Amino acid sequence: DTAVSQTPKYLVTQMGNDKSIKCEQNLGHDTMYWYKQDSKKFLKIMFSYNNKELIINETVPNRFSPKSPDKAHLNLHINSLELGDSAVYFCASSQETPPTQYFGPGTRLTVL
Amino acid sequence: GDSVTQMEGPVTLSEEAFLTINCTYTATGYPSLFWYVQYPGEGLQLLLKATKADDKGSNKGFEATYRKETTSFHLEKGSVQVSDSAVYFCALRGTGFQKLVFGTGTRLLVSP
């Protein structure tokens, strides 16, 4: 039983396209996150939602728009993809207490 | 702001050697501290955690102790195996904040 799942696992697309990544968690957690891992393995928070409300919005281009239809899902839509968007995107979820975040398997996005 | 500093890698060891990966942090208040592991081609897995000073987290032979006086959370294992080869991330979650702040990761390579 997958706790945090993401689709697709791999995404290869052309510059300028629009794409979405989906995330679902079956842990009953209230909070979900998107992180970006660059080519040097550095991980940085992008967004966080708590009960469908945006609570963290780091310095991310407006081309990135998260959407949470319910507290078990957090999707990431990216408009006008650029080469620099190539990265691995991880979804995660947690409760407030304990503060442990559980990560999905990642989506490797390659922009050509 | 909050930050995490990890030792540069790669760390190269022979099987059964002793492992230490250093991690120090800067944070206000009383953060929770974590070690995550990323095996090749996979997502992040929680390895261990500590939520208050002097707590020791342990899992799969790995240990780390939350040292407030030295603001450190060093990862140790007495006898590494080839299967421990991975990238290890130290992370903190600050008081009152939801996001994880990650170190840059340390790659561990264990040879037979």
Backbone of each chain as ProteinMPNN parsed JSONL, in Angstrom:
{"seq_chain_A": "DTAVSQTPKYLVTQMGNDKSIKCEQNLGHDTMYWYKQDSKKFLKIMFSYNNKELIINETVPNRFSPKSPDKAHLNLHINSLELGDSAVYFCASSQETPPTQYFGPGTRLTVL", "coords_chain_A": {"N_chain_A": [[0.847, -1.206, 0.0], [0.809, 1.976, -1.095], [1.95, 4.899, 0.462], [2.428, 7.67, -0.071], [1.901, 8.736, -3.213], [2.918, 9.488, -6.559], [2.275, 10.772, -9.805], [3.195, 11.545, -13.139], [5.984, 9.161, -13.029], [8.154, 9.725, -14.603], [8.706, 12.47, -16.766], [8.947, 13.871, -19.793], [9.364, 16.643, -21.799], [8.755, 19.404, -24.077], [10.22, 22.664, -24.183], [8.203, 25.422, -23.21], [5.813, 24.076, -23.105], [2.855, 23.075, -21.173], [2.455, 21.36, -18.138], [1.315, 18.839, -15.772], [1.72, 17.478, -12.478], [0.736, 14.884, -10.367], [-0.266, 14.196, -6.999], [-0.955, 11.997, -4.345], [-2.008, 11.082, -1.087], [-2.484, 8.51, 1.305], [-2.48, 8.539, 4.017], [-3.969, 9.972, 5.743], [-3.107, 12.455, 6.472], [-2.922, 15.998, 7.277], [-1.446, 17.942, 6.045], [0.297, 18.808, 3.087], [3.044, 18.843, 0.739], [5.205, 20.316, -1.74], [8.401, 19.69, -3.004], [11.467, 20.639, -4.567], [14.124, 19.032, -6.207], [17.267, 19.7, -7.271], [19.794, 19.3, -9.876], [22.09, 18.914, -8.438], [21.3, 17.575, -6.279], [20.199, 19.135, -4.308], [17.628, 19.982, -2.076], [14.585, 21.762, -1.91], [11.895, 23.482, -0.392], [8.788, 24.146, -2.008], [5.955, 24.604, -1.985], [3.295, 24.455, 0.47], [0.376, 22.922, 1.699], [-2.317, 23.047, 3.947], [-5.009, 21.265, 4.956], [-6.278, 21.892, 2.489], [-5.648, 24.554, 2.243], [-3.367, 27.061, 1.222], [-0.279, 27.377, 2.791], [2.418, 27.716, 2.778], [4.424, 29.403, 0.551], [7.015, 29.522, -1.192], [9.713, 31.376, -2.753], [8.824, 31.088, -5.755], [8.479, 30.851, -9.265], [5.607, 32.361, -10.89], [4.641, 30.677, -12.777], [4.339, 28.232, -11.723], [1.773, 26.489, -10.251], [0.115, 25.313, -7.541], [-2.492, 23.007, -6.668], [-5.074, 21.966, -4.551], [-7.453, 19.757, -4.407], [-8.675, 18.275, -2.42], [-7.89, 17.188, 0.944], [-6.289, 15.005, 0.619], [-5.001, 15.138, -1.755], [-2.613, 16.809, -3.782], [-1.795, 18.718, -6.385], [0.499, 19.748, -8.951], [0.855, 22.241, -11.206], [2.505, 23.319, -14.083], [3.236, 26.006, -16.054], [4.309, 27.041, -19.335], [6.921, 25.749, -19.641], [10.392, 25.762, -18.776], [13.926, 25.315, -19.497], [15.341, 25.321, -17.1], [13.561, 24.258, -15.327], [13.853, 21.608, -15.213], [14.195, 18.884, -13.138], [13.909, 16.893, -10.129], [10.808, 16.388, -8.708], [9.353, 16.288, -5.596], [6.67, 15.106, -3.698], [5.214, 15.406, -0.456], [3.864, 14.483, 2.78], [2.385, 15.222, 5.988], [1.472, 15.119, 9.493], [0.646, 17.602, 12.005], [1.633, 16.94, 14.483], [3.131, 13.885, 15.142], [5.944, 15.727, 13.715], [6.754, 14.522, 11.309], [7.645, 14.098, 7.968], [6.511, 12.37, 5.127], [7.636, 11.074, 2.118], [6.878, 11.03, -1.403], [7.723, 8.999, -4.337], [8.885, 10.643, -6.181], [9.014, 12.725, -9.138], [10.583, 12.787, -12.102], [11.341, 15.423, -14.029], [12.061, 16.398, -17.255], [13.033, 18.907, -19.324], [13.193, 19.713, -22.63]], "CA_chain_A": [[0.0, 0.0, 0.0], [1.64, 3.163, -1.224], [1.508, 5.933, 1.375], [2.415, 8.888, -0.864], [2.154, 8.344, -4.599], [3.005, 10.581, -7.525], [2.251, 10.398, -11.223], [3.936, 10.354, -13.566], [7.317, 9.012, -12.446], [9.042, 10.434, -15.524], [7.986, 13.394, -17.632], [9.856, 14.517, -20.74], [8.529, 17.555, -22.562], [9.441, 20.487, -24.764], [10.115, 24.025, -23.627], [6.993, 26.154, -23.572], [4.604, 23.298, -22.824], [2.256, 23.085, -19.832], [2.327, 19.984, -17.639], [0.882, 18.675, -14.379], [2.147, 16.322, -11.693], [-0.296, 14.622, -9.356], [0.182, 13.57, -5.766], [-2.026, 11.515, -3.47], [-1.553, 10.391, 0.119], [-3.546, 7.753, 1.988], [-2.076, 8.48, 5.424], [-4.872, 10.78, 6.542], [-2.42, 13.655, 6.928], [-3.574, 17.271, 6.981], [-0.55, 18.865, 5.345], [1.043, 18.264, 1.944], [4.14, 19.713, 0.32], [6.01, 20.066, -2.934], [9.811, 20.043, -2.933], [12.215, 20.498, -5.828], [15.509, 18.586, -6.046], [17.98, 20.061, -8.494], [20.754, 18.314, -10.392], [23.114, 18.677, -7.417], [20.608, 16.877, -5.186], [19.721, 20.061, -3.281], [16.174, 19.93, -1.904], [14.042, 23.019, -1.399], [10.432, 23.553, -0.343], [8.131, 25.059, -2.944], [4.633, 24.938, -1.473], [2.685, 23.577, 1.439], [-1.054, 23.1, 1.908], [-2.888, 22.429, 5.139], [-6.459, 21.183, 4.762], [-6.608, 22.554, 1.221], [-5.26, 25.965, 2.256], [-1.952, 27.324, 0.997], [0.345, 27.959, 3.974], [3.795, 28.075, 2.436], [4.635, 29.675, -0.873], [8.366, 30.06, -1.267], [9.952, 32.188, -3.946], [8.678, 30.199, -6.903], [7.843, 31.603, -10.366], [4.148, 32.258, -11.013], [4.304, 29.606, -13.73], [4.037, 27.053, -10.912], [0.541, 26.696, -9.489], [-0.377, 24.124, -6.858], [-3.945, 22.946, -6.438], [-5.418, 20.904, -3.626], [-8.894, 19.554, -4.472], [-9.057, 17.786, -1.093], [-6.654, 17.147, 1.731], [-5.482, 13.845, 0.239], [-4.406, 15.369, -3.072], [-1.976, 18.097, -4.069], [-1.262, 18.66, -7.731], [1.381, 20.851, -9.326], [0.752, 22.562, -12.621], [3.593, 24.195, -14.501], [3.011, 26.62, -17.371], [5.449, 27.572, -20.111], [8.106, 25.099, -19.068], [11.721, 26.253, -19.163], [14.986, 24.327, -19.291], [15.717, 25.314, -15.683], [12.572, 23.535, -14.519], [14.262, 20.196, -15.159], [14.523, 18.56, -11.748], [13.007, 15.885, -9.564], [9.826, 17.031, -7.831], [8.866, 15.366, -4.573], [5.518, 15.417, -2.876], [5.329, 14.855, 0.888], [2.728, 14.803, 3.647], [2.649, 15.073, 7.418], [0.579, 15.707, 10.473], [1.342, 18.612, 12.802], [2.372, 16.185, 15.497], [4.536, 14.274, 15.09], [6.23, 16.539, 12.538], [7.497, 13.715, 10.347], [7.139, 14.164, 6.602], [6.691, 11.167, 4.323], [7.83, 11.516, 0.748], [6.576, 10.195, -2.546], [8.888, 8.48, -5.058], [9.484, 11.665, -7.031], [8.737, 12.818, -10.571], [11.738, 13.382, -12.795], [10.905, 16.254, -15.152], [13.123, 16.8, -18.172], [12.538, 19.861, -20.319], [14.14, 19.726, -23.761]], "C_chain_A": [[0.872, 1.242, 0.0], [1.088, 4.27, -0.34], [1.359, 7.274, 0.642], [2.791, 8.484, -2.296], [2.139, 9.571, -5.498], [2.9, 10.003, -8.927], [2.443, 11.648, -12.061], [5.274, 10.248, -12.837], [8.362, 9.744, -13.291], [8.186, 11.3, -16.441], [9.02, 14.105, -18.501], [9.006, 15.372, -21.664], [9.374, 18.656, -23.186], [9.273, 21.793, -23.997], [8.826, 24.679, -24.095], [5.709, 25.394, -23.3], [4.103, 23.515, -21.403], [2.084, 21.639, -19.387], [1.876, 19.977, -16.184], [1.47, 17.413, -13.776], [1.117, 16.14, -10.587], [0.307, 13.908, -8.156], [-1.031, 13.187, -4.928], [-1.406, 10.852, -2.259], [-2.738, 9.722, 0.801], [-3.235, 7.586, 3.465], [-3.012, 9.263, 6.327], [-4.221, 12.055, 7.071], [-3.155, 14.918, 6.5], [-2.741, 18.17, 6.077], [0.21, 18.143, 4.236], [1.997, 19.315, 1.402], [4.614, 19.338, -1.092], [7.422, 20.57, -2.679], [10.425, 19.856, -4.313], [13.641, 20.063, -5.498], [16.245, 18.859, -7.346], [19.032, 19.013, -8.849], [21.883, 18.022, -9.407], [22.513, 18.053, -6.161], [20.095, 17.819, -4.105], [18.202, 20.089, -3.268], [15.66, 21.23, -1.309], [12.525, 22.966, -1.45], [9.924, 24.518, -1.406], [6.819, 25.545, -2.333], [4.25, 23.978, -0.356], [1.214, 23.946, 1.581], [-1.44, 22.391, 3.193], [-4.398, 22.455, 4.995], [-6.94, 22.038, 3.596], [-6.261, 24.037, 1.194], [-3.763, 26.121, 2.07], [-1.354, 27.98, 2.232], [1.798, 28.321, 3.755], [3.864, 28.276, 0.936], [5.998, 30.338, -0.968], [8.525, 30.839, -2.572], [9.988, 31.268, -5.165], [8.02, 31.001, -8.021], [6.342, 31.365, -10.435], [3.709, 31.176, -11.982], [3.943, 28.312, -12.988], [2.773, 27.336, -10.103], [0.092, 25.383, -8.866], [-1.89, 24.193, -6.729], [-4.235, 21.744, -5.555], [-6.938, 20.723, -3.646], [-9.48, 19.003, -3.171], [-7.783, 17.514, -0.335], [-5.782, 15.927, 1.422], [-4.738, 14.043, -1.074], [-3.781, 16.761, -3.153], [-1.296, 17.964, -5.421], [-0.407, 19.891, -8.003], [1.28, 21.054, -10.824], [1.846, 23.563, -12.977], [3.31, 24.69, -15.914], [4.329, 27.003, -18.019], [6.777, 27.042, -19.592], [9.399, 25.638, -19.646], [12.757, 25.169, -18.859], [15.341, 24.179, -17.82], [14.715, 24.623, -14.779], [12.906, 22.051, -14.422], [14.788, 19.883, -13.763], [13.697, 17.339, -11.366], [12.103, 16.598, -8.564], [9.256, 15.978, -6.887], [7.654, 15.951, -3.864], [5.747, 14.787, -1.499], [4.069, 15.191, 1.669], [3.127, 14.592, 5.094], [1.425, 15.493, 8.217], [1.357, 16.809, 11.19], [2.214, 17.941, 13.857], [2.102, 14.702, 15.298], [4.866, 14.948, 13.758], [6.972, 15.795, 11.446], [6.847, 13.793, 8.979], [7.497, 12.876, 5.859], [6.657, 11.571, 2.857], [7.334, 10.5, -0.268], [7.847, 9.808, -3.271], [9.546, 9.498, -5.973], [9.014, 11.582, -8.468], [9.93, 13.507, -11.22], [11.247, 14.1, -14.038], [12.115, 16.669, -15.963], [12.518, 17.693, -19.237], [13.602, 19.997, -21.409], [14.048, 21.018, -24.551]], "O_chain_A": [[1.58, 1.524, 0.967], [-0.109, 4.555, -0.381], [0.317, 7.925, 0.717], [3.876, 7.955, -2.538], [1.446, 10.554, -5.234], [3.37, 8.899, -9.201], [1.907, 12.704, -11.727], [5.65, 11.161, -12.102], [9.322, 10.307, -12.766], [7.087, 10.913, -16.839], [9.862, 14.849, -17.998], [8.037, 14.886, -22.248], [10.551, 18.817, -22.865], [8.305, 21.985, -23.263], [8.411, 24.507, -25.241], [4.632, 25.988, -23.264], [4.806, 24.054, -20.549], [1.626, 20.794, -20.156], [2.028, 20.962, -15.462], [1.689, 16.416, -14.464], [0.683, 17.103, -9.955], [1.252, 13.13, -8.277], [-1.997, 13.941, -4.815], [-0.404, 10.146, -2.372], [-3.835, 10.275, 0.871], [-3.665, 6.619, 4.094], [-2.867, 9.226, 7.549], [-4.726, 12.666, 8.013], [-3.899, 14.928, 5.519], [-3.278, 19.061, 5.418], [0.698, 17.028, 4.415], [1.791, 20.516, 1.58], [4.443, 18.21, -1.555], [7.633, 21.691, -2.216], [9.972, 19.038, -5.114], [14.29, 20.642, -4.627], [15.895, 18.318, -8.395], [19.138, 17.974, -8.197], [22.559, 17.0, -9.523], [23.153, 18.014, -5.109], [19.602, 17.354, -3.078], [17.564, 20.205, -4.315], [16.213, 21.743, -0.336], [11.939, 22.475, -2.414], [10.531, 25.555, -1.673], [6.6, 26.747, -2.183], [4.777, 22.872, -0.237], [0.851, 25.122, 1.582], [-0.965, 21.295, 3.492], [-5.005, 23.524, 4.92], [-7.893, 22.807, 3.721], [-6.555, 24.714, 0.209], [-2.977, 25.402, 2.686], [-1.844, 29.015, 2.685], [2.348, 29.151, 4.478], [3.421, 27.432, 0.156], [6.122, 31.556, -0.84], [7.599, 30.941, -3.376], [11.037, 30.748, -5.547], [7.089, 31.762, -7.755], [5.862, 30.288, -10.08], [2.538, 30.798, -12.008], [3.322, 27.413, -13.555], [2.716, 28.313, -9.357], [-0.27, 24.446, -9.578], [-2.486, 25.269, -6.687], [-3.716, 20.65, -5.777], [-7.647, 21.465, -2.966], [-10.648, 19.241, -2.861], [-6.696, 17.598, -0.906], [-4.657, 15.831, 1.912], [-3.93, 13.199, -1.462], [-4.337, 17.745, -2.666], [-0.346, 17.199, -5.583], [-0.569, 20.933, -7.369], [1.579, 20.155, -11.61], [2.077, 24.532, -12.254], [3.164, 23.901, -16.847], [5.327, 27.253, -17.343], [7.642, 27.805, -19.16], [9.496, 25.932, -20.837], [12.512, 24.244, -18.085], [15.606, 23.077, -17.339], [14.982, 24.422, -13.595], [12.301, 21.325, -13.633], [15.709, 20.536, -13.271], [12.905, 16.823, -12.154], [12.576, 17.319, -7.686], [8.753, 14.936, -7.307], [7.625, 17.123, -3.489], [6.402, 13.75, -1.392], [3.298, 16.068, 1.279], [4.083, 13.875, 5.392], [0.494, 16.117, 7.709], [2.568, 16.942, 11.013], [3.362, 18.322, 14.085], [0.941, 14.294, 15.286], [4.146, 14.762, 12.778], [7.758, 16.405, 10.72], [5.642, 13.58, 8.843], [8.615, 12.37, 5.948], [5.775, 12.307, 2.416], [7.361, 9.291, -0.038], [8.936, 10.229, -2.881], [10.638, 9.258, -6.488], [8.661, 10.51, -8.96], [10.24, 14.66, -10.922], [10.79, 13.466, -14.99], [13.076, 17.223, -15.429], [11.606, 17.291, -19.96], [14.751, 20.348, -21.14], [14.772, 21.194, -25.531]]}, "seq_chain_B": "GDSVTQMEGPVTLSEEAFLTINCTYTATGYPSLFWYVQYPGEGLQLLLKATKADDKGSNKGFEATYRKETTSFHLEKGSVQVSDSAVYFCALRGTGFQKLVFGTGTRLLVSP", "coords_chain_B": {"N_chain_B": [[17.728, 33.025, 8.707], [16.581, 29.617, 9.212], [18.982, 26.961, 8.898], [20.926, 24.202, 7.57], [23.916, 22.444, 7.785], [25.945, 20.178, 6.175], [28.558, 17.706, 6.016], [30.798, 17.681, 3.256], [30.609, 15.437, 0.511], [31.935, 12.878, -1.717], [31.647, 10.31, 0.81], [33.764, 7.715, 1.225], [33.954, 4.383, 2.008], [35.114, 1.223, 3.274], [33.459, -1.939, 3.486], [32.059, -2.733, 6.653], [33.349, -0.724, 7.998], [33.474, 2.136, 10.267], [31.04, 4.684, 10.378], [30.665, 8.178, 10.191], [28.696, 10.956, 9.636], [28.734, 14.312, 9.529], [26.553, 16.824, 10.852], [25.372, 20.021, 11.314], [23.346, 22.647, 12.674], [21.439, 25.694, 12.311], [19.082, 27.445, 14.021], [16.166, 29.064, 15.343], [14.63, 28.736, 18.515], [13.314, 25.482, 19.196], [14.027, 23.163, 17.195], [12.858, 20.235, 15.359], [14.729, 17.391, 14.376], [16.04, 15.534, 11.615], [17.108, 12.635, 9.777], [17.237, 11.745, 6.463], [17.268, 9.277, 3.861], [18.356, 8.632, 0.567], [18.226, 6.273, -1.76], [19.848, 5.096, -4.752], [18.132, 6.289, -7.563], [15.714, 6.379, -6.266], [13.075, 7.632, -4.043], [12.881, 9.812, -1.127], [13.542, 8.481, 2.055], [12.542, 8.327, 5.405], [14.985, 8.069, 7.836], [15.773, 8.372, 10.563], [14.815, 10.211, 13.551], [14.725, 13.041, 15.815], [13.179, 14.83, 18.337], [13.625, 16.505, 20.482], [16.093, 18.062, 22.622], [18.903, 16.049, 23.46], [17.639, 13.725, 22.781], [17.899, 10.531, 21.238], [17.895, 9.313, 18.039], [17.281, 6.289, 16.274], [17.794, 3.654, 13.896], [17.913, 0.833, 11.844], [20.563, 0.28, 12.558], [21.765, 2.732, 12.4], [22.479, 5.787, 14.131], [21.719, 8.894, 15.785], [22.284, 11.736, 17.783], [20.586, 14.378, 19.295], [22.082, 17.268, 19.881], [21.953, 20.03, 21.631], [23.718, 21.866, 22.707], [25.893, 21.908, 21.038], [24.684, 22.325, 18.684], [24.197, 20.138, 16.89], [23.744, 17.097, 14.96], [24.841, 14.49, 14.373], [25.292, 11.728, 12.199], [25.735, 8.272, 12.74], [27.153, 5.009, 12.238], [28.002, 1.794, 13.202], [29.054, -0.291, 11.616], [29.276, -0.36, 8.358], [27.456, -1.391, 5.412], [27.541, -2.597, 2.011], [25.063, -2.147, 0.944], [24.277, 0.169, 2.178], [25.054, 2.274, 0.691], [24.274, 5.374, -0.535], [22.562, 8.571, -0.694], [22.625, 10.791, 1.966], [20.583, 12.864, 3.869], [20.475, 15.526, 6.089], [18.058, 17.2, 8.037], [15.951, 19.859, 9.238], [13.07, 20.842, 11.089], [11.613, 23.724, 11.857], [10.459, 25.418, 14.836], [7.025, 25.963, 14.949], [6.884, 26.162, 12.214], [6.084, 24.611, 9.109], [7.689, 23.579, 7.09], [10.432, 21.545, 5.89], [13.881, 22.085, 6.244], [16.638, 21.385, 4.373], [19.927, 19.911, 4.465], [22.75, 19.824, 2.205], [23.112, 17.248, 1.447], [24.914, 14.147, 1.653], [26.907, 11.984, -0.057], [27.321, 8.549, 0.296], [29.571, 6.009, -0.275], [30.065, 2.626, -0.272], [32.377, 0.087, -0.382], [32.99, -3.377, -1.21]], "CA_chain_B": [[16.771, 31.933, 8.702], [17.078, 28.288, 9.579], [19.865, 26.33, 7.907], [21.565, 22.942, 7.934], [25.205, 22.26, 7.121], [26.436, 18.799, 6.201], [29.892, 17.529, 5.459], [30.857, 17.423, 1.817], [30.939, 14.063, 0.144], [31.44, 11.619, -1.184], [32.352, 9.571, 1.843], [34.063, 6.397, 0.676], [34.353, 3.475, 3.082], [35.057, -0.221, 3.038], [32.434, -2.626, 4.273], [32.3, -2.925, 8.086], [33.982, 0.455, 8.602], [32.627, 3.009, 11.075], [30.585, 5.842, 9.616], [30.147, 9.407, 10.783], [28.39, 12.071, 8.736], [28.478, 15.46, 10.399], [25.451, 17.734, 10.539], [25.121, 21.079, 12.287], [22.191, 23.429, 12.259], [21.154, 27.009, 12.874], [17.632, 27.617, 14.093], [15.648, 29.666, 16.567], [13.723, 27.844, 19.228], [13.648, 24.072, 19.399], [13.604, 22.437, 15.995], [12.963, 18.786, 15.257], [15.834, 17.05, 13.475], [15.779, 14.315, 10.861], [17.971, 12.127, 8.712], [16.573, 11.029, 5.386], [18.193, 8.579, 2.968], [17.873, 8.483, -0.816], [18.942, 5.249, -2.498], [19.911, 5.454, -6.179], [16.911, 6.195, -8.359], [14.515, 6.291, -5.431], [12.668, 8.814, -3.303], [13.446, 10.005, 0.203], [12.972, 7.679, 3.137], [12.941, 8.756, 6.735], [15.89, 7.121, 8.47], [15.573, 8.521, 11.99], [14.465, 11.567, 13.93], [14.767, 13.407, 17.234], [12.348, 16.026, 18.438], [14.063, 17.417, 21.537], [17.497, 17.958, 22.999], [19.399, 14.81, 24.069], [16.986, 12.55, 22.19], [18.695, 9.762, 20.268], [17.123, 8.58, 17.044], [18.026, 5.123, 15.784], [17.066, 2.817, 12.946], [18.749, 0.028, 10.944], [21.955, 0.374, 12.975], [22.17, 4.136, 12.38], [22.091, 6.554, 15.316], [22.093, 10.309, 15.827], [21.838, 12.342, 19.034], [20.265, 15.809, 19.205], [22.941, 17.989, 20.812], [21.617, 21.456, 21.539], [24.863, 22.695, 23.091], [26.782, 22.03, 19.878], [23.751, 22.412, 17.535], [24.623, 19.086, 15.969], [22.92, 15.878, 14.859], [25.728, 13.679, 13.546], [24.82, 10.374, 11.91], [26.773, 7.271, 12.944], [26.832, 3.586, 12.148], [29.201, 1.064, 13.633], [29.607, -1.201, 10.615], [28.455, -0.106, 7.161], [27.338, -2.435, 4.406], [27.457, -2.082, 0.64], [23.678, -1.712, 0.727], [24.078, 1.502, 2.771], [25.456, 3.288, -0.292], [23.107, 6.224, -0.797], [22.768, 9.968, -0.296], [22.021, 11.018, 3.275], [20.209, 14.267, 4.06], [20.086, 16.014, 7.395], [17.017, 18.214, 7.848], [15.3, 20.341, 10.445], [11.762, 21.485, 11.004], [11.65, 24.726, 12.904], [9.304, 25.6, 15.703], [5.94, 26.741, 14.376], [6.897, 26.151, 10.758], [5.793, 23.291, 8.592], [8.59, 23.069, 6.058], [11.735, 20.994, 6.219], [15.054, 22.709, 5.643], [17.566, 20.291, 4.153], [21.325, 20.095, 4.118], [23.037, 19.591, 0.791], [23.231, 15.811, 1.189], [26.25, 13.542, 1.653], [26.875, 10.682, -0.733], [28.119, 7.496, 0.927], [29.902, 4.886, -1.161], [30.662, 1.542, 0.502], [32.902, -0.948, -1.278], [33.153, -4.68, -0.539]], "C_chain_B": [[17.416, 30.626, 9.109], [17.967, 27.714, 8.482], [20.478, 25.071, 8.479], [22.852, 22.817, 7.121], [25.667, 20.817, 7.288], [27.832, 18.736, 5.622], [29.798, 17.21, 3.968], [31.149, 15.953, 1.582], [31.763, 14.041, -1.128], [32.291, 11.083, -0.036], [32.525, 8.153, 1.311], [34.615, 5.514, 1.781], [34.364, 2.043, 2.587], [33.978, -0.822, 3.929], [32.95, -2.884, 5.684], [33.043, -1.771, 8.739], [32.963, 1.24, 9.41], [32.295, 4.262, 10.276], [30.203, 6.991, 10.538], [29.885, 10.398, 9.662], [27.963, 13.237, 9.621], [27.327, 16.318, 9.899], [25.352, 18.755, 11.666], [24.006, 21.958, 11.762], [22.186, 24.803, 12.922], [19.649, 27.184, 12.859], [17.28, 28.356, 15.372], [14.722, 28.653, 17.234], [14.245, 26.428, 19.304], [13.169, 23.253, 18.204], [13.568, 20.935, 16.221], [13.996, 18.478, 14.188], [15.62, 15.673, 12.858], [17.003, 13.936, 10.027], [17.093, 11.367, 7.731], [17.649, 10.375, 4.515], [17.547, 8.437, 1.592], [18.766, 7.467, -1.509], [18.891, 5.583, -3.992], [18.588, 5.244, -6.897], [15.632, 6.152, -7.559], [14.198, 7.617, -4.744], [13.335, 8.868, -1.943], [12.743, 9.12, 1.215], [13.454, 8.242, 4.469], [13.816, 7.678, 7.358], [15.723, 7.165, 9.991], [15.277, 9.983, 12.307], [14.673, 11.767, 15.424], [14.04, 14.736, 17.369], [12.715, 16.946, 19.588], [15.491, 17.098, 21.935], [17.759, 16.671, 23.785], [18.649, 13.563, 23.609], [17.974, 11.859, 21.266], [17.722, 9.06, 19.339], [17.96, 7.404, 16.567], [17.143, 4.293, 14.874], [18.092, 2.097, 12.071], [20.232, 0.119, 11.294], [22.512, 1.787, 12.953], [21.667, 4.816, 13.657], [22.473, 8.012, 15.127], [21.512, 10.887, 17.107], [21.708, 13.843, 18.851], [21.058, 16.536, 20.294], [22.686, 19.486, 20.673], [22.844, 22.336, 21.814], [25.83, 22.899, 21.934], [25.978, 22.195, 18.579], [24.123, 21.395, 16.467], [23.688, 17.892, 16.03], [23.683, 14.922, 13.938], [25.189, 12.257, 13.395], [25.977, 9.397, 12.052], [26.229, 5.873, 12.694], [28.121, 2.825, 12.41], [29.859, 0.238, 12.543], [28.745, -1.077, 9.354], [28.496, -1.308, 6.216], [27.27, -1.788, 3.017], [26.068, -1.512, 0.37], [23.363, -0.361, 1.371], [24.483, 2.618, 1.819], [24.229, 4.07, -0.745], [23.522, 7.674, -0.525], [21.984, 10.208, 0.984], [21.807, 12.518, 3.474], [19.857, 14.511, 5.521], [19.057, 17.123, 7.188], [16.484, 18.666, 9.202], [13.928, 20.902, 10.109], [11.691, 22.435, 12.185], [10.368, 24.783, 13.704], [8.259, 26.443, 14.998], [5.92, 26.774, 12.861], [6.71, 24.73, 10.26], [6.913, 22.722, 7.727], [9.838, 22.46, 6.663], [12.809, 21.81, 5.507], [16.124, 21.635, 5.577], [19.007, 20.773, 4.056], [21.524, 19.695, 2.672], [23.159, 18.11, 0.441], [24.687, 15.369, 1.183], [26.137, 12.174, 1.016], [27.816, 9.731, -0.019], [28.314, 6.374, -0.083], [30.625, 3.842, -0.323], [31.099, 0.457, -0.462], [33.13, -2.242, -0.507], [34.588, -4.903, -0.074]], "O_chain_B": [[18.625, 30.541, 9.321], [17.739, 27.946, 7.295], [20.548, 24.885, 9.694], [22.861, 23.06, 5.914], [25.764, 20.307, 8.404], [28.239, 19.596, 4.84], [28.859, 16.568, 3.499], [31.852, 15.311, 2.363], [32.242, 15.084, -1.572], [33.484, 11.367, 0.067], [31.549, 7.478, 0.987], [35.616, 5.848, 2.415], [33.704, 1.702, 1.605], [33.637, -0.28, 4.98], [34.121, -3.209, 5.883], [33.342, -1.836, 9.931], [31.755, 1.048, 9.271], [33.148, 4.826, 9.591], [29.508, 6.8, 11.536], [30.759, 10.648, 8.831], [26.978, 13.161, 10.355], [27.148, 16.515, 8.697], [25.258, 18.387, 12.837], [23.75, 22.009, 10.559], [22.834, 25.032, 13.943], [19.014, 27.082, 11.81], [18.007, 28.284, 16.363], [14.111, 27.818, 16.566], [15.444, 26.193, 19.453], [12.058, 22.723, 18.199], [14.176, 20.426, 17.162], [14.125, 19.214, 13.21], [15.087, 14.766, 13.498], [17.807, 14.781, 9.634], [16.323, 10.482, 8.102], [18.782, 10.85, 4.439], [16.354, 8.159, 1.474], [19.923, 7.754, -1.812], [17.981, 6.281, -4.439], [18.0, 4.164, -6.845], [14.563, 5.91, -8.12], [14.949, 8.587, -4.849], [14.233, 8.081, -1.64], [11.516, 9.019, 1.233], [14.625, 8.586, 4.629], [13.432, 6.51, 7.403], [15.553, 6.128, 10.632], [15.455, 10.87, 11.472], [14.782, 10.811, 16.192], [14.272, 15.66, 16.589], [12.186, 18.054, 19.68], [16.024, 16.03, 21.636], [16.972, 16.261, 24.638], [18.997, 12.454, 24.012], [18.781, 12.507, 20.599], [16.845, 8.315, 19.776], [19.183, 7.497, 16.465], [15.925, 4.228, 15.042], [19.048, 2.719, 11.608], [21.075, 0.042, 10.401], [23.619, 2.02, 13.437], [20.607, 4.487, 14.189], [23.42, 8.333, 14.409], [20.382, 10.571, 17.479], [22.605, 14.497, 18.319], [20.743, 16.43, 21.479], [23.143, 20.123, 19.724], [22.992, 23.41, 21.231], [26.504, 23.926, 21.85], [26.557, 22.2, 17.493], [24.334, 21.735, 15.303], [22.951, 17.696, 16.996], [23.211, 14.591, 12.851], [24.693, 11.664, 14.353], [27.072, 9.65, 11.551], [25.05, 5.584, 12.897], [29.186, 3.175, 11.903], [31.079, 0.077, 12.536], [27.639, -1.612, 9.286], [29.428, -2.112, 6.226], [26.981, -0.599, 2.877], [25.919, -0.52, -0.343], [22.292, 0.197, 1.135], [24.27, 3.792, 2.12], [23.272, 3.502, -1.27], [24.668, 7.959, -0.177], [20.806, 9.862, 1.068], [22.714, 13.327, 3.277], [19.047, 13.794, 6.109], [19.182, 17.908, 6.248], [16.563, 17.933, 10.188], [13.673, 21.368, 8.999], [11.705, 22.023, 13.345], [9.332, 24.261, 13.294], [8.569, 27.526, 14.501], [5.013, 27.366, 12.276], [7.126, 23.77, 10.908], [7.068, 21.504, 7.644], [10.25, 22.795, 7.773], [12.671, 22.173, 4.339], [16.481, 21.041, 6.595], [19.274, 21.894, 3.622], [20.584, 19.277, 1.996], [23.295, 17.758, -0.731], [25.577, 16.111, 0.767], [25.382, 11.315, 1.473], [28.972, 10.066, 0.242], [27.358, 5.862, -0.665], [31.667, 4.124, 0.268], [30.303, -0.037, -1.26], [33.426, -2.222, 0.688], [34.894, -5.944, 0.506]]}, "name": "protein", "num_of_chains": 2, "seq": "DTAVSQTPKYLVTQMGNDKSIKCEQNLGHDTMYWYKQDSKKFLKIMFSYNNKELIINETVPNRFSPKSPDKAHLNLHINSLELGDSAVYFCASSQETPPTQYFGPGTRLTVLGDSVTQMEGPVTLSEEAFLTINCTYTATGYPSLFWYVQYPGEGLQLLLKATKADDKGSNKGFEATYRKETTSFHLEKGSVQVSDSAVYFCALRGTGFQKLVFGTGTRLLVSP"}
